[in-house]
Amino acid sequence: MTQLIYQFYIKLRDIEPTIWRRIQVPDTYTFWGLHVAIQDAMGWLDCHLHAFRFRPKHKREIVEIGIPNEGWRC
């Protein structure tokens, strides 16, 4: 059985010079697993707001998964 690997190019917006990482994760990762991989790749300590936005197939509404901005403190 072949396992799929997804490759992501992650770039921080509005920062010069550009800060970016390329990561690869297995297709079995959840959004939490992807979050942890990004935290590790960036050297962060889970103190940054984040959100994943996507549109499910055949839907108009965008789904957002992440830490809400309201009252977040590290």
PDB file of N, CA, C and O in Angstrom:
ATOM      1  N   MET A   1       0.844  -1.185   0.000  1.00  0.00           N
ATOM      2  CA  MET A   1       0.000   0.000   0.000  1.00  0.00           C
ATOM      3  C   MET A   1       0.892   1.253   0.000  1.00  0.00           C
ATOM      4  O   MET A   1       1.829   1.361   0.792  1.00  0.00           O
ATOM      5  N   THR A   2       0.593   2.166  -0.875  1.00  0.00           N
ATOM      6  CA  THR A   2       1.367   3.396  -0.988  1.00  0.00           C
ATOM      7  C   THR A   2       0.728   4.482  -0.139  1.00  0.00           C
ATOM      8  O   THR A   2      -0.483   4.698  -0.203  1.00  0.00           O
ATOM      9  N   GLN A   3       1.544   5.166   0.655  1.00  0.00           N
ATOM     10  CA  GLN A   3       1.036   6.263   1.471  1.00  0.00           C
ATOM     11  C   GLN A   3       1.320   7.571   0.760  1.00  0.00           C
ATOM     12  O   GLN A   3       2.427   7.796   0.272  1.00  0.00           O
ATOM     13  N   LEU A   4       0.320   8.428   0.705  1.00  0.00           N
ATOM     14  CA  LEU A   4       0.495   9.745   0.095  1.00  0.00           C
ATOM     15  C   LEU A   4       1.226  10.667   1.061  1.00  0.00           C
ATOM     16  O   LEU A   4       1.044  10.592   2.276  1.00  0.00           O
ATOM     17  N   ILE A   5       2.052  11.534   0.501  1.00  0.00           N
ATOM     18  CA  ILE A   5       2.745  12.566   1.261  1.00  0.00           C
ATOM     19  C   ILE A   5       2.341  13.908   0.681  1.00  0.00           C
ATOM     20  O   ILE A   5       2.434  14.114  -0.529  1.00  0.00           O
ATOM     21  N   TYR A   6       1.897  14.816   1.522  1.00  0.00           N
ATOM     22  CA  TYR A   6       1.552  16.170   1.089  1.00  0.00           C
ATOM     23  C   TYR A   6       2.710  17.106   1.404  1.00  0.00           C
ATOM     24  O   TYR A   6       3.308  17.045   2.478  1.00  0.00           O
ATOM     25  N   GLN A   7       3.010  17.963   0.453  1.00  0.00           N
ATOM     26  CA  GLN A   7       4.068  18.958   0.649  1.00  0.00           C
ATOM     27  C   GLN A   7       3.424  20.335   0.718  1.00  0.00           C
ATOM     28  O   GLN A   7       2.600  20.686  -0.126  1.00  0.00           O
ATOM     29  N   PHE A   8       3.803  21.109   1.724  1.00  0.00           N
ATOM     30  CA  PHE A   8       3.270  22.453   1.922  1.00  0.00           C
ATOM     31  C   PHE A   8       4.398  23.473   1.877  1.00  0.00           C
ATOM     32  O   PHE A   8       5.488  23.250   2.404  1.00  0.00           O
ATOM     33  N   TYR A   9       4.109  24.585   1.240  1.00  0.00           N
ATOM     34  CA  TYR A   9       4.998  25.739   1.248  1.00  0.00           C
ATOM     35  C   TYR A   9       4.334  26.755   2.171  1.00  0.00           C
ATOM     36  O   TYR A   9       3.222  27.207   1.899  1.00  0.00           O
ATOM     37  N   ILE A  10       5.002  27.112   3.249  1.00  0.00           N
ATOM     38  CA  ILE A  10       4.434  28.000   4.268  1.00  0.00           C
ATOM     39  C   ILE A  10       5.228  29.301   4.262  1.00  0.00           C
ATOM     40  O   ILE A  10       6.449  29.293   4.419  1.00  0.00           O
ATOM     41  N   LYS A  11       4.532  30.412   4.083  1.00  0.00           N
ATOM     42  CA  LYS A  11       5.193  31.714   4.014  1.00  0.00           C
ATOM     43  C   LYS A  11       4.485  32.683   4.955  1.00  0.00           C
ATOM     44  O   LYS A  11       3.258  32.782   4.944  1.00  0.00           O
ATOM     45  N   LEU A  12       5.259  33.394   5.767  1.00  0.00           N
ATOM     46  CA  LEU A  12       4.673  34.399   6.653  1.00  0.00           C
ATOM     47  C   LEU A  12       4.390  35.651   5.841  1.00  0.00           C
ATOM     48  O   LEU A  12       5.236  36.115   5.076  1.00  0.00           O
ATOM     49  N   ARG A  13       3.204  36.188   6.011  1.00  0.00           N
ATOM     50  CA  ARG A  13       2.806  37.388   5.271  1.00  0.00           C
ATOM     51  C   ARG A  13       3.355  38.640   5.929  1.00  0.00           C
ATOM     52  O   ARG A  13       3.590  38.681   7.137  1.00  0.00           O
ATOM     53  N   ASP A  14       3.554  39.661   5.105  1.00  0.00           N
ATOM     54  CA  ASP A  14       3.909  41.008   5.555  1.00  0.00           C
ATOM     55  C   ASP A  14       5.218  41.060   6.338  1.00  0.00           C
ATOM     56  O   ASP A  14       5.358  41.877   7.248  1.00  0.00           O
ATOM     57  N   ILE A  15       6.168  40.208   5.999  1.00  0.00           N
ATOM     58  CA  ILE A  15       7.479  40.219   6.662  1.00  0.00           C
ATOM     59  C   ILE A  15       8.564  40.252   5.594  1.00  0.00           C
ATOM     60  O   ILE A  15       8.533  39.478   4.637  1.00  0.00           O
ATOM     61  N   GLU A  16       9.512  41.145   5.768  1.00  0.00           N
ATOM     62  CA  GLU A  16      10.678  41.228   4.873  1.00  0.00           C
ATOM     63  C   GLU A  16      11.929  41.077   5.711  1.00  0.00           C
ATOM     64  O   GLU A  16      12.019  41.714   6.760  1.00  0.00           O
ATOM     65  N   PRO A  17      12.889  40.281   5.316  1.00  0.00           N
ATOM     66  CA  PRO A  17      12.839  39.394   4.161  1.00  0.00           C
ATOM     67  C   PRO A  17      11.852  38.256   4.402  1.00  0.00           C
ATOM     68  O   PRO A  17      11.461  37.980   5.536  1.00  0.00           O
ATOM     69  N   THR A  18      11.466  37.611   3.326  1.00  0.00           N
ATOM     70  CA  THR A  18      10.483  36.538   3.398  1.00  0.00           C
ATOM     71  C   THR A  18      10.972  35.399   4.297  1.00  0.00           C
ATOM     72  O   THR A  18      12.116  34.954   4.202  1.00  0.00           O
ATOM     73  N   ILE A  19      10.077  34.945   5.164  1.00  0.00           N
ATOM     74  CA  ILE A  19      10.343  33.777   6.009  1.00  0.00           C
ATOM     75  C   ILE A  19       9.427  32.664   5.516  1.00  0.00           C
ATOM     76  O   ILE A  19       8.208  32.827   5.463  1.00  0.00           O
ATOM     77  N   TRP A  20      10.027  31.532   5.155  1.00  0.00           N
ATOM     78  CA  TRP A  20       9.237  30.436   4.618  1.00  0.00           C
ATOM     79  C   TRP A  20       9.832  29.090   5.012  1.00  0.00           C
ATOM     80  O   TRP A  20      11.002  28.990   5.382  1.00  0.00           O
ATOM     81  N   ARG A  21       9.010  28.074   4.925  1.00  0.00           N
ATOM     82  CA  ARG A  21       9.427  26.699   5.159  1.00  0.00           C
ATOM     83  C   ARG A  21       8.678  25.799   4.179  1.00  0.00           C
ATOM     84  O   ARG A  21       7.571  26.122   3.747  1.00  0.00           O
ATOM     85  N   ARG A  22       9.280  24.691   3.840  1.00  0.00           N
ATOM     86  CA  ARG A  22       8.610  23.647   3.061  1.00  0.00           C
ATOM     87  C   ARG A  22       8.586  22.404   3.944  1.00  0.00           C
ATOM     88  O   ARG A  22       9.625  21.956   4.427  1.00  0.00           O
ATOM     89  N   ILE A  23       7.404  21.859   4.147  1.00  0.00           N
ATOM     90  CA  ILE A  23       7.290  20.668   4.989  1.00  0.00           C
ATOM     91  C   ILE A  23       6.549  19.581   4.223  1.00  0.00           C
ATOM     92  O   ILE A  23       5.797  19.863   3.290  1.00  0.00           O
ATOM     93  N   GLN A  24       6.767  18.356   4.623  1.00  0.00           N
ATOM     94  CA  GLN A  24       6.049  17.215   4.067  1.00  0.00           C
ATOM     95  C   GLN A  24       5.422  16.438   5.215  1.00  0.00           C
ATOM     96  O   GLN A  24       6.060  16.188   6.237  1.00  0.00           O
ATOM     97  N   VAL A  25       4.173  16.065   5.030  1.00  0.00           N
ATOM     98  CA  VAL A  25       3.454  15.306   6.054  1.00  0.00           C
ATOM     99  C   VAL A  25       2.674  14.175   5.391  1.00  0.00           C
ATOM    100  O   VAL A  25       2.271  14.294   4.234  1.00  0.00           O
ATOM    101  N   PRO A  26       2.460  13.086   6.114  1.00  0.00           N
ATOM    102  CA  PRO A  26       1.678  11.978   5.545  1.00  0.00           C
ATOM    103  C   PRO A  26       0.203  12.350   5.430  1.00  0.00           C
ATOM    104  O   PRO A  26      -0.290  13.223   6.144  1.00  0.00           O
ATOM    105  N   ASP A  27      -0.484  11.676   4.526  1.00  0.00           N
ATOM    106  CA  ASP A  27      -1.907  11.974   4.304  1.00  0.00           C
ATOM    107  C   ASP A  27      -2.779  11.606   5.497  1.00  0.00           C
ATOM    108  O   ASP A  27      -3.960  11.952   5.524  1.00  0.00           O
ATOM    109  N   THR A  28      -2.224  10.919   6.473  1.00  0.00           N
ATOM    110  CA  THR A  28      -2.996  10.528   7.661  1.00  0.00           C
ATOM    111  C   THR A  28      -3.042  11.637   8.718  1.00  0.00           C
ATOM    112  O   THR A  28      -3.769  11.521   9.703  1.00  0.00           O
ATOM    113  N   TYR A  29      -2.270  12.709   8.518  1.00  0.00           N
ATOM    114  CA  TYR A  29      -2.251  13.803   9.500  1.00  0.00           C
ATOM    115  C   TYR A  29      -3.611  14.482   9.586  1.00  0.00           C
ATOM    116  O   TYR A  29      -4.293  14.670   8.579  1.00  0.00           O
ATOM    117  N   THR A  30      -3.985  14.839  10.786  1.00  0.00           N
ATOM    118  CA  THR A  30      -5.169  15.671  11.023  1.00  0.00           C
ATOM    119  C   THR A  30      -4.713  17.127  10.964  1.00  0.00           C
ATOM    120  O   THR A  30      -3.524  17.395  10.792  1.00  0.00           O
ATOM    121  N   PHE A  31      -5.653  18.072  11.106  1.00  0.00           N
ATOM    122  CA  PHE A  31      -5.257  19.480  11.168  1.00  0.00           C
ATOM    123  C   PHE A  31      -4.383  19.726  12.400  1.00  0.00           C
ATOM    124  O   PHE A  31      -3.482  20.564  12.362  1.00  0.00           O
ATOM    125  N   TRP A  32      -4.641  19.007  13.480  1.00  0.00           N
ATOM    126  CA  TRP A  32      -3.795  19.156  14.667  1.00  0.00           C
ATOM    127  C   TRP A  32      -2.359  18.703  14.353  1.00  0.00           C
ATOM    128  O   TRP A  32      -1.402  19.374  14.739  1.00  0.00           O
ATOM    129  N   GLY A  33      -2.211  17.593  13.668  1.00  0.00           N
ATOM    130  CA  GLY A  33      -0.886  17.122  13.275  1.00  0.00           C
ATOM    131  C   GLY A  33      -0.178  18.113  12.375  1.00  0.00           C
ATOM    132  O   GLY A  33       1.022  18.346  12.526  1.00  0.00           O
ATOM    133  N   LEU A  34      -0.914  18.702  11.433  1.00  0.00           N
ATOM    134  CA  LEU A  34      -0.335  19.726  10.559  1.00  0.00           C
ATOM    135  C   LEU A  34       0.082  20.944  11.373  1.00  0.00           C
ATOM    136  O   LEU A  34       1.148  21.513  11.139  1.00  0.00           O
ATOM    137  N   HIS A  35      -0.745  21.344  12.319  1.00  0.00           N
ATOM    138  CA  HIS A  35      -0.422  22.466  13.207  1.00  0.00           C
ATOM    139  C   HIS A  35       0.894  22.203  13.943  1.00  0.00           C
ATOM    140  O   HIS A  35       1.759  23.077  14.000  1.00  0.00           O
ATOM    141  N   VAL A  36       1.042  21.019  14.497  1.00  0.00           N
ATOM    142  CA  VAL A  36       2.254  20.672  15.240  1.00  0.00           C
ATOM    143  C   VAL A  36       3.474  20.670  14.307  1.00  0.00           C
ATOM    144  O   VAL A  36       4.545  21.140  14.690  1.00  0.00           O
ATOM    145  N   ALA A  37       3.316  20.144  13.092  1.00  0.00           N
ATOM    146  CA  ALA A  37       4.423  20.136  12.126  1.00  0.00           C
ATOM    147  C   ALA A  37       4.863  21.561  11.776  1.00  0.00           C
ATOM    148  O   ALA A  37       6.058  21.832  11.665  1.00  0.00           O
ATOM    149  N   ILE A  38       3.903  22.464  11.604  1.00  0.00           N
ATOM    150  CA  ILE A  38       4.233  23.864  11.302  1.00  0.00           C
ATOM    151  C   ILE A  38       4.934  24.504  12.492  1.00  0.00           C
ATOM    152  O   ILE A  38       5.929  25.206  12.316  1.00  0.00           O
ATOM    153  N   GLN A  39       4.429  24.271  13.700  1.00  0.00           N
ATOM    154  CA  GLN A  39       5.066  24.810  14.904  1.00  0.00           C
ATOM    155  C   GLN A  39       6.521  24.357  14.986  1.00  0.00           C
ATOM    156  O   GLN A  39       7.412  25.162  15.258  1.00  0.00           O
ATOM    157  N   ASP A  40       6.755  23.086  14.756  1.00  0.00           N
ATOM    158  CA  ASP A  40       8.117  22.535  14.809  1.00  0.00           C
ATOM    159  C   ASP A  40       9.003  23.141  13.721  1.00  0.00           C
ATOM    160  O   ASP A  40      10.142  23.524  13.988  1.00  0.00           O
ATOM    161  N   ALA A  41       8.489  23.226  12.510  1.00  0.00           N
ATOM    162  CA  ALA A  41       9.277  23.744  11.383  1.00  0.00           C
ATOM    163  C   ALA A  41       9.674  25.203  11.596  1.00  0.00           C
ATOM    164  O   ALA A  41      10.755  25.620  11.179  1.00  0.00           O
ATOM    165  N   MET A  42       8.814  25.969  12.236  1.00  0.00           N
ATOM    166  CA  MET A  42       9.080  27.388  12.457  1.00  0.00           C
ATOM    167  C   MET A  42       9.854  27.639  13.752  1.00  0.00           C
ATOM    168  O   MET A  42      10.329  28.750  13.985  1.00  0.00           O
ATOM    169  N   GLY A  43       9.981  26.615  14.591  1.00  0.00           N
ATOM    170  CA  GLY A  43      10.666  26.803  15.867  1.00  0.00           C
ATOM    171  C   GLY A  43       9.815  27.544  16.884  1.00  0.00           C
ATOM    172  O   GLY A  43      10.336  28.164  17.811  1.00  0.00           O
ATOM    173  N   TRP A  44       8.501  27.473  16.705  1.00  0.00           N
ATOM    174  CA  TRP A  44       7.577  28.169  17.594  1.00  0.00           C
ATOM    175  C   TRP A  44       7.227  27.285  18.788  1.00  0.00           C
ATOM    176  O   TRP A  44       7.411  26.068  18.762  1.00  0.00           O
ATOM    177  N   LEU A  45       6.721  27.931  19.829  1.00  0.00           N
ATOM    178  CA  LEU A  45       6.358  27.224  21.063  1.00  0.00           C
ATOM    179  C   LEU A  45       4.851  27.216  21.295  1.00  0.00           C
ATOM    180  O   LEU A  45       4.392  27.278  22.435  1.00  0.00           O
ATOM    181  N   ASP A  46       4.080  27.140  20.206  1.00  0.00           N
ATOM    182  CA  ASP A  46       2.617  27.098  20.269  1.00  0.00           C
ATOM    183  C   ASP A  46       2.030  28.359  20.883  1.00  0.00           C
ATOM    184  O   ASP A  46       1.038  28.297  21.608  1.00  0.00           O
ATOM    185  N   CYS A  47       2.641  29.503  20.594  1.00  0.00           N
ATOM    186  CA  CYS A  47       2.164  30.794  21.115  1.00  0.00           C
ATOM    187  C   CYS A  47       1.736  31.729  19.981  1.00  0.00           C
ATOM    188  O   CYS A  47       1.687  32.944  20.173  1.00  0.00           O
ATOM    189  N   HIS A  48       1.432  31.192  18.828  1.00  0.00           N
ATOM    190  CA  HIS A  48       1.032  32.019  17.690  1.00  0.00           C
ATOM    191  C   HIS A  48      -0.384  31.654  17.271  1.00  0.00           C
ATOM    192  O   HIS A  48      -0.752  30.480  17.226  1.00  0.00           O
ATOM    193  N   LEU A  49      -1.162  32.668  16.969  1.00  0.00           N
ATOM    194  CA  LEU A  49      -2.491  32.407  16.441  1.00  0.00           C
ATOM    195  C   LEU A  49      -2.346  31.702  15.102  1.00  0.00           C
ATOM    196  O   LEU A  49      -1.391  31.946  14.364  1.00  0.00           O
ATOM    197  N   HIS A  50      -3.274  30.848  14.796  1.00  0.00           N
ATOM    198  CA  HIS A  50      -3.243  30.165  13.509  1.00  0.00           C
ATOM    199  C   HIS A  50      -4.659  29.801  13.101  1.00  0.00           C
ATOM    200  O   HIS A  50      -5.562  29.692  13.930  1.00  0.00           O
ATOM    201  N   ALA A  51      -4.822  29.619  11.816  1.00  0.00           N
ATOM    202  CA  ALA A  51      -6.108  29.168  11.298  1.00  0.00           C
ATOM    203  C   ALA A  51      -5.885  28.443   9.982  1.00  0.00           C
ATOM    204  O   ALA A  51      -5.029  28.829   9.185  1.00  0.00           O
ATOM    205  N   PHE A  52      -6.648  27.405   9.764  1.00  0.00           N
ATOM    206  CA  PHE A  52      -6.683  26.702   8.495  1.00  0.00           C
ATOM    207  C   PHE A  52      -8.043  27.024   7.885  1.00  0.00           C
ATOM    208  O   PHE A  52      -9.074  26.862   8.537  1.00  0.00           O
ATOM    209  N   ARG A  53      -8.043  27.469   6.663  1.00  0.00           N
ATOM    210  CA  ARG A  53      -9.293  27.781   5.969  1.00  0.00           C
ATOM    211  C   ARG A  53      -9.371  26.910   4.722  1.00  0.00           C
ATOM    212  O   ARG A  53      -8.404  26.785   3.970  1.00  0.00           O
ATOM    213  N   PHE A  54     -10.534  26.314   4.521  1.00  0.00           N
ATOM    214  CA  PHE A  54     -10.727  25.501   3.326  1.00  0.00           C
ATOM    215  C   PHE A  54     -12.199  25.459   2.969  1.00  0.00           C
ATOM    216  O   PHE A  54     -13.066  25.717   3.804  1.00  0.00           O
ATOM    217  N   ARG A  55     -12.460  25.138   1.748  1.00  0.00           N
ATOM    218  CA  ARG A  55     -13.840  25.007   1.270  1.00  0.00           C
ATOM    219  C   ARG A  55     -14.064  23.544   0.914  1.00  0.00           C
ATOM    220  O   ARG A  55     -13.432  23.017  -0.001  1.00  0.00           O
ATOM    221  N   PRO A  56     -14.977  22.883   1.650  1.00  0.00           N
ATOM    222  CA  PRO A  56     -15.263  21.483   1.320  1.00  0.00           C
ATOM    223  C   PRO A  56     -15.799  21.362  -0.113  1.00  0.00           C
ATOM    224  O   PRO A  56     -16.434  22.275  -0.641  1.00  0.00           O
ATOM    225  N   LYS A  57     -15.528  20.237  -0.701  1.00  0.00           N
ATOM    226  CA  LYS A  57     -15.984  19.971  -2.062  1.00  0.00           C
ATOM    227  C   LYS A  57     -17.490  20.200  -2.175  1.00  0.00           C
ATOM    228  O   LYS A  57     -18.259  19.747  -1.327  1.00  0.00           O
ATOM    229  N   HIS A  58     -17.896  20.889  -3.202  1.00  0.00           N
ATOM    230  CA  HIS A  58     -19.310  21.141  -3.512  1.00  0.00           C
ATOM    231  C   HIS A  58     -20.013  22.000  -2.463  1.00  0.00           C
ATOM    232  O   HIS A  58     -21.234  21.926  -2.330  1.00  0.00           O
ATOM    233  N   LYS A  59     -19.276  22.802  -1.727  1.00  0.00           N
ATOM    234  CA  LYS A  59     -19.876  23.703  -0.730  1.00  0.00           C
ATOM    235  C   LYS A  59     -19.463  25.137  -1.044  1.00  0.00           C
ATOM    236  O   LYS A  59     -18.436  25.363  -1.683  1.00  0.00           O
ATOM    237  N   ARG A  60     -20.250  26.093  -0.602  1.00  0.00           N
ATOM    238  CA  ARG A  60     -19.909  27.503  -0.781  1.00  0.00           C
ATOM    239  C   ARG A  60     -19.240  28.092   0.451  1.00  0.00           C
ATOM    240  O   ARG A  60     -18.429  29.012   0.353  1.00  0.00           O
ATOM    241  N   GLU A  61     -19.591  27.550   1.609  1.00  0.00           N
ATOM    242  CA  GLU A  61     -19.070  28.090   2.871  1.00  0.00           C
ATOM    243  C   GLU A  61     -17.633  27.663   3.117  1.00  0.00           C
ATOM    244  O   GLU A  61     -17.265  26.513   2.878  1.00  0.00           O
ATOM    245  N   ILE A  62     -16.828  28.600   3.595  1.00  0.00           N
ATOM    246  CA  ILE A  62     -15.451  28.295   3.965  1.00  0.00           C
ATOM    247  C   ILE A  62     -15.443  27.872   5.432  1.00  0.00           C
ATOM    248  O   ILE A  62     -16.071  28.514   6.275  1.00  0.00           O
ATOM    249  N   VAL A  63     -14.739  26.803   5.723  1.00  0.00           N
ATOM    250  CA  VAL A  63     -14.602  26.297   7.090  1.00  0.00           C
ATOM    251  C   VAL A  63     -13.274  26.802   7.636  1.00  0.00           C
ATOM    252  O   VAL A  63     -12.260  26.777   6.939  1.00  0.00           O
ATOM    253  N   GLU A  64     -13.282  27.260   8.882  1.00  0.00           N
ATOM    254  CA  GLU A  64     -12.054  27.719   9.524  1.00  0.00           C
ATOM    255  C   GLU A  64     -11.824  26.934  10.802  1.00  0.00           C
ATOM    256  O   GLU A  64     -12.712  26.824  11.647  1.00  0.00           O
ATOM    257  N   ILE A  65     -10.612  26.387  10.933  1.00  0.00           N
ATOM    258  CA  ILE A  65     -10.215  25.646  12.128  1.00  0.00           C
ATOM    259  C   ILE A  65      -8.983  26.337  12.682  1.00  0.00           C
ATOM    260  O   ILE A  65      -8.020  26.560  11.948  1.00  0.00           O
ATOM    261  N   GLY A  66      -8.994  26.683  13.970  1.00  0.00           N
ATOM    262  CA  GLY A  66      -7.822  27.321  14.551  1.00  0.00           C
ATOM    263  C   GLY A  66      -8.107  27.896  15.922  1.00  0.00           C
ATOM    264  O   GLY A  66      -9.107  27.573  16.564  1.00  0.00           O
ATOM    265  N   ILE A  67      -7.200  28.759  16.353  1.00  0.00           N
ATOM    266  CA  ILE A  67      -7.353  29.431  17.642  1.00  0.00           C
ATOM    267  C   ILE A  67      -7.963  30.803  17.395  1.00  0.00           C
ATOM    268  O   ILE A  67      -7.375  31.610  16.675  1.00  0.00           O
ATOM    269  N   PRO A  68      -9.130  31.091  17.974  1.00  0.00           N
ATOM    270  CA  PRO A  68      -9.753  32.395  17.752  1.00  0.00           C
ATOM    271  C   PRO A  68      -8.909  33.519  18.346  1.00  0.00           C
ATOM    272  O   PRO A  68      -8.174  33.318  19.313  1.00  0.00           O
ATOM    273  N   ASN A  69      -9.025  34.690  17.758  1.00  0.00           N
ATOM    274  CA  ASN A  69      -8.232  35.846  18.145  1.00  0.00           C
ATOM    275  C   ASN A  69      -8.662  36.437  19.492  1.00  0.00           C
ATOM    276  O   ASN A  69      -7.846  37.050  20.180  1.00  0.00           O
ATOM    277  N   GLU A  70      -9.891  36.266  19.864  1.00  0.00           N
ATOM    278  CA  GLU A  70     -10.443  36.922  21.051  1.00  0.00           C
ATOM    279  C   GLU A  70      -9.790  36.421  22.347  1.00  0.00           C
ATOM    280  O   GLU A  70      -9.892  35.244  22.694  1.00  0.00           O
ATOM    281  N   GLY A  71      -9.133  37.317  23.034  1.00  0.00           N
ATOM    282  CA  GLY A  71      -8.608  37.010  24.346  1.00  0.00           C
ATOM    283  C   GLY A  71      -7.411  36.069  24.376  1.00  0.00           C
ATOM    284  O   GLY A  71      -7.055  35.573  25.445  1.00  0.00           O
ATOM    285  N   TRP A  72      -6.797  35.816  23.267  1.00  0.00           N
ATOM    286  CA  TRP A  72      -5.656  34.874  23.241  1.00  0.00           C
ATOM    287  C   TRP A  72      -4.416  35.542  23.777  1.00  0.00           C
ATOM    288  O   TRP A  72      -4.032  36.618  23.318  1.00  0.00           O
ATOM    289  N   ARG A  73      -3.796  34.917  24.735  1.00  0.00           N
ATOM    290  CA  ARG A  73      -2.511  35.393  25.257  1.00  0.00           C
ATOM    291  C   ARG A  73      -1.607  34.190  25.473  1.00  0.00           C
ATOM    292  O   ARG A  73      -2.049  33.104  25.848  1.00  0.00           O
ATOM    293  N   CYS A  74      -0.343  34.422  25.225  1.00  0.00           N
ATOM    294  CA  CYS A  74       0.625  33.329  25.376  1.00  0.00           C
ATOM    295  C   CYS A  74       1.297  33.449  26.732  1.00  0.00           C
ATOM    296  O   CYS A  74       2.151  32.631  27.073  1.00  0.00           O
TER     297      CYS A  74
END
